[in-house]
Amino acid sequence: MTTASKETPRERYRAQLRAEIKERAWEQIAVAGAPGLSLNAIAKQMGMSGPALYRYFAGRDELITELIRDAYRSLAGTIRTAATSGADPAGLGRALRVWALADPQRYFLVYGTPVPGYHAPDDITAIASEIMDALLDAVQPAAGSAPPAAEAARLESHLAEHREWAGDHPASPAALRRALHFWTRLHGILSLELAGHFTGMGFDPAELYENELRHLTR
């Protein structure tokens, strides 16, 4: 018997209401950003009272947490699928861009400006670490690789002593450096593109992104 078939009508109704509330929240975020999220406004749109809606989400932070959790799960699933399909680091980078372009507001909720007064729970950090783990796996240097240049070696030495962000992953200092370069440089381009800063400049952001991937993987 499936989990869905075990649900009572009340549980199914509650799940449907929570899903609709989240849809309305995304609509609000698309217009006013996450700081403008209002449960009372969502309740009014849905023909509910504020207290009635609070039976489904205890407050703004719980709703934001659910949205962020969904976004990270979606991205982690996208990256995991690409990685298990044999994608190289460039392939992971392309998967990230496709995911981001599909829903810019979802991207900005997790990688944009932090929501004032909001603190994510630990489980969200764990989901986010799955994405970094996949990248760290992909950028491990091949055996016998040439030693890094002096500038790269300096950063690797620093990262060898400051690797808390990598969790328990046994990545080498070289992999830590490469993963950070991927993470910061690709998100830099994506953030500018999705925020519209390339509009009117007359070039294709996809070409810039691909050029960055070539630099990162050569």
C-alpha positions as CSV (number, residue, x, y, z in Angstrom):
1,M,0.0,0.0,0.0
2,T,1.4,3.4,-1.0
3,T,1.9,6.3,1.5
4,A,-0.6,8.3,-0.5
5,S,-3.3,5.7,-0.1
6,K,-2.8,5.7,3.6
7,E,-3.5,9.4,3.9
8,T,-6.9,10.4,5.3
9,P,-9.0,13.0,3.4
10,R,-8.1,15.5,6.0
11,E,-4.4,14.9,5.5
12,R,-4.8,15.2,1.7
13,Y,-6.7,18.4,2.1
14,R,-4.1,19.8,4.4
15,A,-1.3,18.9,1.9
16,Q,-3.2,20.5,-0.9
17,L,-3.7,23.7,1.1
18,R,-0.1,23.9,2.0
19,A,0.9,23.4,-1.6
20,E,-1.4,26.2,-2.7
21,I,-0.1,28.5,0.0
22,K,3.4,27.9,-1.2
23,E,2.3,28.7,-4.8
24,R,0.8,32.0,-3.6
25,A,4.0,32.7,-1.7
26,W,6.1,32.3,-4.9
27,E,3.8,34.7,-6.7
28,Q,4.4,37.3,-4.0
29,I,8.1,36.7,-4.0
30,A,8.2,37.2,-7.8
31,V,6.6,40.7,-7.3
32,A,8.0,42.0,-4.0
33,G,10.9,39.6,-3.1
34,A,11.0,37.4,0.0
35,P,11.2,40.3,2.5
36,G,7.7,41.3,1.3
37,L,6.1,37.9,1.9
38,S,2.9,38.3,3.9
39,L,0.8,35.4,5.2
40,N,-2.1,37.7,5.8
41,A,-2.1,38.8,2.1
42,I,-1.9,35.2,1.0
43,A,-4.9,34.4,3.3
44,K,-6.9,37.2,1.7
45,Q,-6.1,35.9,-1.8
46,M,-7.3,32.4,-0.8
47,G,-10.5,33.7,0.9
48,M,-9.2,32.6,4.3
49,S,-8.8,34.4,7.6
50,G,-5.3,35.0,8.9
51,P,-5.8,32.7,11.9
52,A,-7.1,30.0,9.6
53,L,-3.9,30.1,7.4
54,Y,-1.7,30.0,10.5
55,R,-3.0,26.5,11.1
56,Y,-1.0,25.4,8.0
57,F,2.1,27.5,8.5
58,A,2.9,28.8,12.0
59,G,4.5,32.0,10.6
60,R,6.5,33.7,7.8
61,D,9.7,31.9,8.8
62,E,8.2,28.5,8.6
63,L,6.8,29.2,5.1
64,I,10.2,30.6,3.9
65,T,11.9,27.5,5.3
66,E,9.6,25.3,3.3
67,L,10.2,27.3,0.1
68,I,14.0,27.2,0.6
69,R,13.9,23.5,1.5
70,D,12.0,22.8,-1.7
71,A,14.4,24.9,-3.8
72,Y,17.5,23.2,-2.4
73,R,16.0,19.8,-2.8
74,S,15.2,20.6,-6.4
75,L,18.7,21.8,-7.1
76,A,20.3,18.9,-5.3
77,G,18.2,16.5,-7.3
78,T,19.2,18.2,-10.5
79,I,22.9,18.1,-9.7
80,R,22.7,14.5,-8.4
81,T,21.0,13.4,-11.6
82,A,23.6,15.1,-13.7
83,A,26.4,13.6,-11.6
84,T,25.1,10.1,-11.7
85,S,24.7,10.4,-15.5
86,G,28.4,11.0,-15.7
87,A,28.5,14.8,-16.1
88,D,31.9,16.4,-15.7
89,P,32.4,19.7,-13.9
90,A,31.3,21.7,-16.9
91,G,28.2,19.5,-17.2
92,L,27.3,20.3,-13.6
93,G,27.8,23.9,-14.3
94,R,25.4,23.7,-17.3
95,A,22.8,21.9,-15.2
96,L,23.0,24.7,-12.6
97,R,22.4,27.4,-15.2
98,V,19.4,25.5,-16.7
99,W,17.9,25.1,-13.2
100,A,18.5,28.8,-12.4
101,L,17.0,30.1,-15.6
102,A,13.9,27.9,-15.2
103,D,12.9,29.9,-12.0
104,P,15.0,33.0,-11.2
105,Q,13.0,33.8,-8.0
106,R,13.7,30.3,-6.7
107,Y,17.4,30.8,-7.4
108,F,17.5,34.2,-5.7
109,L,15.7,32.8,-2.6
110,V,18.6,30.5,-1.9
111,Y,21.5,32.4,-3.5
112,G,20.4,36.0,-3.3
113,T,20.3,38.6,-0.6
114,P,19.5,37.0,2.8
115,V,16.0,37.7,4.2
116,P,16.3,40.1,7.1
117,G,15.7,38.4,10.5
118,Y,15.5,34.9,9.0
119,H,17.8,32.0,10.0
120,A,17.6,28.7,8.2
121,P,17.5,25.4,10.2
122,D,20.3,23.0,10.2
123,D,18.6,20.5,7.8
124,I,18.7,23.1,5.0
125,T,22.4,23.4,5.4
126,A,22.7,19.6,5.1
127,I,20.7,19.7,1.8
128,A,22.9,22.5,0.5
129,S,26.0,20.5,1.3
130,E,24.8,17.7,-1.1
131,I,25.3,20.2,-3.9
132,M,28.9,21.1,-2.8
133,D,29.7,17.4,-2.2
134,A,28.8,16.6,-5.8
135,L,31.0,19.4,-7.1
136,L,33.9,18.4,-4.8
137,D,33.6,14.8,-6.2
138,A,33.7,16.1,-9.8
139,V,36.7,18.4,-9.4
140,Q,39.1,16.0,-7.8
141,P,42.4,16.4,-9.8
142,A,43.7,13.3,-11.7
143,A,46.6,11.4,-10.2
144,G,49.9,12.7,-11.4
145,S,48.5,16.2,-12.1
146,A,51.1,19.0,-12.3
147,P,51.7,20.9,-9.0
148,P,49.7,24.2,-8.7
149,A,51.3,27.6,-9.5
150,A,52.4,29.7,-6.6
151,E,49.2,31.7,-6.3
152,A,47.0,28.5,-6.4
153,A,49.3,26.8,-3.9
154,R,48.9,29.7,-1.5
155,L,45.1,29.4,-1.6
156,E,45.3,25.6,-1.3
157,S,47.5,25.9,1.8
158,H,44.9,28.3,3.3
159,L,42.0,26.0,2.5
160,A,43.7,23.0,3.9
161,E,43.4,24.7,7.3
162,H,40.0,26.3,6.7
163,R,37.8,23.6,5.3
164,E,34.7,23.7,7.5
165,W,32.5,24.7,4.6
166,A,33.4,21.3,3.0
167,G,32.0,19.3,5.9
168,D,33.3,15.7,6.2
169,H,34.2,15.5,2.5
170,P,37.7,14.2,2.1
171,A,38.5,16.5,-0.8
172,S,42.1,17.4,-1.4
173,P,43.2,21.0,-1.1
174,A,43.4,21.2,-4.9
175,A,39.7,20.0,-5.1
176,L,38.7,22.6,-2.5
177,R,40.3,25.4,-4.5
178,R,38.7,24.2,-7.8
179,A,35.3,23.8,-6.2
180,L,35.4,27.3,-4.7
181,H,36.4,28.8,-8.0
182,F,33.5,27.0,-9.7
183,W,31.0,28.0,-7.0
184,T,32.0,31.7,-6.8
185,R,32.6,32.4,-10.5
186,L,29.6,30.7,-11.9
187,H,27.2,32.1,-9.3
188,G,28.7,35.5,-10.0
189,I,27.7,35.3,-13.7
190,L,24.4,33.8,-12.9
191,S,23.4,36.4,-10.4
192,L,24.3,39.2,-12.7
193,E,22.4,37.6,-15.6
194,L,19.3,36.8,-13.7
195,A,19.2,40.3,-12.1
196,G,19.2,41.8,-15.6
197,H,22.6,43.5,-15.4
198,F,23.6,42.2,-18.9
199,T,20.5,43.6,-20.5
200,G,21.4,46.0,-23.3
201,M,25.1,45.1,-23.3
202,G,24.7,43.3,-26.6
203,F,26.3,40.0,-25.9
204,D,24.9,36.5,-25.1
205,P,25.3,35.6,-21.4
206,A,25.3,31.9,-22.4
207,E,28.5,32.5,-24.3
208,L,30.1,34.2,-21.3
209,Y,29.0,31.4,-19.1
210,E,30.5,28.8,-21.5
211,N,33.7,30.7,-21.7
212,E,34.0,30.7,-17.9
213,L,33.4,26.9,-17.9
214,R,36.2,26.5,-20.4
215,H,38.6,28.5,-18.3
216,L,37.6,26.6,-15.2
217,T,38.1,23.2,-16.8
218,R,41.1,23.6,-19.0
